[in-house]
Amino acid sequence: MIHVCSLALLPSVVTQTGARHVVTLLGNETNVNCPDCIPRDNHLWLRMHDIVSPIDGHIIPAEDHVGDLLRFVRNWDRAAPMVVHCYAGISRSTAAAFTTVCALNPRRDEREIALEIRQASPTACPNTRIVAYADKLLGREGRMIAAVESIGRGVIAEEGVPFSLSLE
């Protein structure tokens, strides 16, 4: 199971879910204190900002970030849940969760996954740049991008409500 949340809710979501793996998607300006129960090797910090085109002073999501995410999640033993978070729990984290499910269950339909995200979170708005790189690296031939576009922007909010996403 994958749980998605904001930075502010990371400690409580890790505790409530019993997660032992965490993916952080934040720029360098934010300090992340990963809960002590998460071993250092089980925490991936992808340093990037929530942008889709270059902005001075910001780190744009890159193909290498998505490649690192794919390596990390493919090494996850799934014995305990994983938490994926960004600052608000709306864009980068939902894109990473979507990518994770697509990578770990290659037969699962992209639109079905995107609809599960929308049903679980009215605020979800997966970062399209992250999704585009994942689509390319996973050989999904544009289906991931089309799936995310099909669910629309989502309700605008400052912070998303935590939600879970099934791998199956």
C-alpha positions in Angstrom: 0.0 0.0 0.0 1.1 3.5 -0.8 0.1 6.4 1.4 0.3 10.0 0.1 0.5 13.1 2.4 1.9 16.5 2.9 5.2 17.3 4.7 3.2 18.5 7.8 1.5 15.2 8.2 4.4 12.9 7.4 5.1 11.9 11.1 1.5 11.0 11.8 0.9 9.2 8.6 4.1 7.1 9.0 3.0 6.2 12.6 -0.6 5.4 11.7 0.3 3.3 8.7 3.3 1.5 10.0 5.3 2.5 6.9 9.0 1.7 6.7 9.8 3.4 3.4 9.4 7.1 2.6 9.8 9.1 -0.6 10.3 12.8 -0.2 9.8 15.2 -3.2 11.0 18.6 -2.1 13.5 21.3 -3.0 16.6 21.9 -0.9 15.1 24.8 1.1 12.9 22.7 3.2 14.2 20.6 6.1 12.8 17.1 6.3 13.0 15.2 9.6 12.1 11.7 8.6 10.6 9.8 11.5 13.3 7.7 13.4 11.5 4.5 12.6 12.5 4.9 8.9 16.0 3.4 8.3 18.2 5.8 6.3 18.4 3.4 3.3 14.6 3.4 3.2 14.3 7.1 2.7 14.6 8.6 -0.8 14.8 12.4 -1.1 14.2 13.6 -4.7 15.2 17.3 -4.6 12.9 19.1 -6.9 10.3 21.8 -7.0 6.7 21.6 -8.1 7.2 23.1 -11.6 6.8 21.9 -15.1 9.0 24.4 -16.9 12.3 26.0 -15.8 12.2 28.9 -13.3 15.4 30.6 -12.0 16.5 29.3 -8.6 14.2 26.2 -8.8 15.0 22.6 -9.5 12.9 21.2 -12.3 11.8 17.6 -12.1 14.2 15.6 -14.4 14.4 12.2 -16.0 17.1 11.3 -13.5 14.7 12.0 -10.6 12.1 9.6 -12.0 14.8 7.0 -12.7 15.9 7.2 -9.1 12.3 6.8 -8.0 11.9 3.7 -10.1 15.0 2.1 -8.8 13.9 2.8 -5.2 10.4 1.5 -5.5 11.5 -1.6 -7.4 13.8 -2.4 -4.4 10.9 -1.9 -1.9 10.1 -5.3 -0.4 6.5 -4.3 0.3 6.6 -5.9 3.7 5.3 -2.6 5.1 3.6 0.4 3.5 5.4 3.2 1.8 4.6 6.9 2.3 5.1 9.4 -0.5 5.0 13.1 0.3 5.7 16.5 -1.0 5.1 19.9 0.6 1.3 19.9 0.1 0.5 16.3 -0.8 -1.1 17.4 -4.0 1.2 17.3 -7.1 4.7 15.8 -6.9 3.6 13.1 -4.4 0.6 12.1 -6.4 2.7 11.9 -9.5 5.2 9.7 -7.7 2.5 7.4 -6.3 1.0 7.1 -9.7 4.4 6.3 -11.2 5.0 3.7 -8.4 1.8 1.8 -9.1 2.4 1.8 -12.8 6.0 0.5 -12.3 5.1 -2.2 -9.8 2.0 -3.4 -11.7 2.7 -3.0 -15.4 -0.5 -4.8 -16.4 -2.7 -2.4 -14.5 -4.6 0.2 -16.6 -3.4 3.7 -16.3 -6.8 5.3 -16.4 -8.0 2.9 -13.6 -5.1 4.1 -11.4 -5.8 7.7 -12.2 -9.5 7.3 -11.3 -8.5 5.6 -8.1 -6.4 8.7 -7.3 -9.2 11.1 -8.1 -11.7 9.1 -6.0 -9.3 9.0 -3.1 -8.3 12.7 -3.4 -10.4 15.5 -4.9 -7.3 17.8 -4.7 -4.8 15.5 -6.5 -3.1 17.1 -9.4 -0.2 14.9 -10.5 2.8 16.9 -11.7 2.7 16.3 -15.5 6.4 16.6 -16.0 7.1 13.8 -13.6 4.3 11.7 -15.2 5.7 12.4 -18.7 9.2 11.1 -17.7 7.6 8.1 -16.0 5.5 7.3 -19.1 8.7 7.4 -21.2 10.8 5.3 -18.9 8.1 2.7 -18.4 7.2 2.5 -22.1 3.6 3.4 -21.5 3.3 5.2 -24.8 1.5 8.3 -23.6 -1.1 6.4 -21.7 0.0 7.7 -18.3 -0.2 11.3 -19.5 -3.6 10.7 -21.1 -4.9 9.1 -17.8 -3.8 12.1 -15.7 -5.3 14.5 -18.2 -8.6 12.6 -18.0 -9.0 13.2 -14.3 -8.5 17.0 -14.6 -6.9 19.5 -12.3 -8.6 18.7 -9.1 -9.9 21.1 -6.4 -7.5 23.8 -5.6 -6.2 23.6 -2.0 -3.2 24.5 0.1 -2.9 21.0 1.5 -4.2 17.7 0.3 -6.0 15.2 2.5 -3.9 12.1 3.0 -5.0 9.1 0.9 -4.0 5.5 0.1 -3.4 3.9 -3.2 -3.5 0.2 -3.9 -0.8 -1.6 -5.9 -3.3 -4.1 -7.2 
